[in-house]
Amino acid sequence: MRGKRRQTGSVIPIVRRLLVAAVQAYSFAADVFEPYGSWLAESVTRSREEDVMTKYYEPEHFEGYARIRREGLDQWNDLHPDDRGGGYNNFSNREFLAAQMPQAAGLGLSVLEYGCGTGSAACFLAERGYRVHAVDLVPDAIAIARERVAQRGLRVRFDVQDICEWRESDEQYDFVVDAFCLNSIVIDEDRARVLNGVRRRLNSGGRYLLSTSVYRPDREYGEEHFDAGTGIVWVPTAGPGEAALLLDGTWYLPHRRHVTSTALRAELAGHGFRVLDLQEPFGANLVCELS
Ligand SMILES: C[S@@+](CC[C@H](N)C(=O)[O-])C[C@H]1O[C@@H](n2cnc3c(N)ncnc32)[C@H](O)[C@@H]1O
């Protein structure tokens, strides 16, 4: 019995090593043949691309900030001609933050802003005396944010980070701020990861300040498909991708989540937050604490 076990134990690693070596040789051969356009190179390249499938929320944001950089725009809202022109300091949830986060010089209060984009809110809060850590998915956005902070002589810690895959951290903050990021995190599993991450990062007694789009009965969806049951807005796409849906012969990607304020309250309660205040000026501004 013992002998048999030893035998199996010694064979498996060898087989595994042989397999790894075969894959490495295959991959190496693909690199060598790549310039010649061989079928081998193509098949390996394709399988490598499939391994790192693009997340549904990536292309829009990567392309958006590439355009913001190219055209020298200030922030995300400038991508929509109707919202353009307010300038860098005039960001979407400024009034809300000004009301909820008074001057804090000398108080040592800390803020995590996720989905910070080009950093206008982060700059505003740093000017008000907060210790700001701001993260975004897109390296271009963070690069612009760093430039703007340096021009203003402020200090903000910026990181590129996908909040659907929070990094391990035991840091906690007095405030967590979101200006219109959660509405582009669409599928349940991702929203749960985001909200659980926020809960872990908030000090007891801290505030989660969330500005987000919600369902509006008068909103026009055009070629997009709005599913009233889930609040998911699906956008037509060229072909299948992560979390894509085939509907009447057209592929759609999850694009936005426009839930009712009642559903949002329930979702937040399910992830350990109590909503202290909810105002709906154009989206919704929510003040939450840990329950
Ligand atoms: C509507 S924009 C708002 C940007 C900024 N807060 C503002 O008000 O200008 C949404 C932001 O969320 C970021 N974002 C989207 N998905 C994300 C993710 N999974 N992780 C981190 N940031 C994300 C986008 O790159 C984008 O900057």
The ligand as a Tripos MOL2 file, in Angstrom:
@<TRIPOS>MOLECULE
LIG
   27    29     1     0     0
SMALL
NO_CHARGES

@<TRIPOS>ATOM
      1 C1        -19.0270   57.9150  -14.7880 C.3       1 LIG1
      2 S1        -17.2960   57.7980  -14.5020 S.3       1 LIG1
      3 C2        -17.1510   58.9630  -13.1520 C.3       1 LIG1
      4 C3        -15.7370   59.4010  -12.9120 C.3       1 LIG1
      5 C4        -15.5550   60.4280  -11.7980 C.3       1 LIG1
      6 N1        -16.0070   59.9230  -10.5250 N.3       1 LIG1
      7 C5        -16.2580   61.7120  -12.1540 C.2       1 LIG1
      8 O1        -17.2510   62.0470  -11.4860 O.co2     1 LIG1
      9 O2        -15.7890   62.3750  -13.1030 O.co2     1 LIG1
     10 C6        -17.1180   56.2010  -13.6950 C.3       1 LIG1
     11 C7        -15.7210   55.9260  -13.2430 C.3       1 LIG1
     12 O3        -15.6470   54.6470  -12.6400 O.3       1 LIG1
     13 C8        -14.4690   53.9950  -13.0930 C.3       1 LIG1
     14 N2        -14.6780   52.5420  -12.9950 N.ar      1 LIG1
     15 C9        -15.5620   51.7920  -13.6910 C.ar      1 LIG1
     16 N3        -15.4440   50.5100  -13.3560 N.ar      1 LIG1
     17 C10       -14.4690   50.4360  -12.4140 C.ar      1 LIG1
     18 C11       -13.8660   49.3680  -11.6980 C.ar      1 LIG1
     19 N4        -14.2580   48.1150  -11.8850 N.pl3     1 LIG1
     20 N5        -12.8760   49.6560  -10.8310 N.ar      1 LIG1
     21 C12       -12.4640   50.9360  -10.6260 C.ar      1 LIG1
     22 N6        -12.9990   51.9990  -11.2900 N.ar      1 LIG1
     23 C13       -13.9800   51.7350  -12.1800 C.ar      1 LIG1
     24 C14       -14.3020   54.4680  -14.5170 C.3       1 LIG1
     25 O4        -13.0080   54.2980  -15.0380 O.3       1 LIG1
     26 C15       -14.7140   55.9210  -14.3850 C.3       1 LIG1
     27 O5        -13.6440   56.7340  -14.0150 O.3       1 LIG1
@<TRIPOS>BOND
     1     1     2 1
     2     2     3 1
     3     2    10 1
     4     3     4 1
     5     4     5 1
     6     5     6 1
     7     5     7 1
     8     7     8 2
     9     7     9 1
    10    10    11 1
    11    11    12 1
    12    11    26 1
    13    12    13 1
    14    13    14 1
    15    13    24 1
    16    14    15 ar
    17    14    23 ar
    18    15    16 ar
    19    16    17 ar
    20    17    18 ar
    21    17    23 ar
    22    18    19 1
    23    18    20 ar
    24    20    21 ar
    25    21    22 ar
    26    22    23 ar
    27    24    25 1
    28    24    26 1
    29    26    27 1
@<TRIPOS>SUBSTRUCTURE
     1 LIG1         1 GROUP 0 **** ****
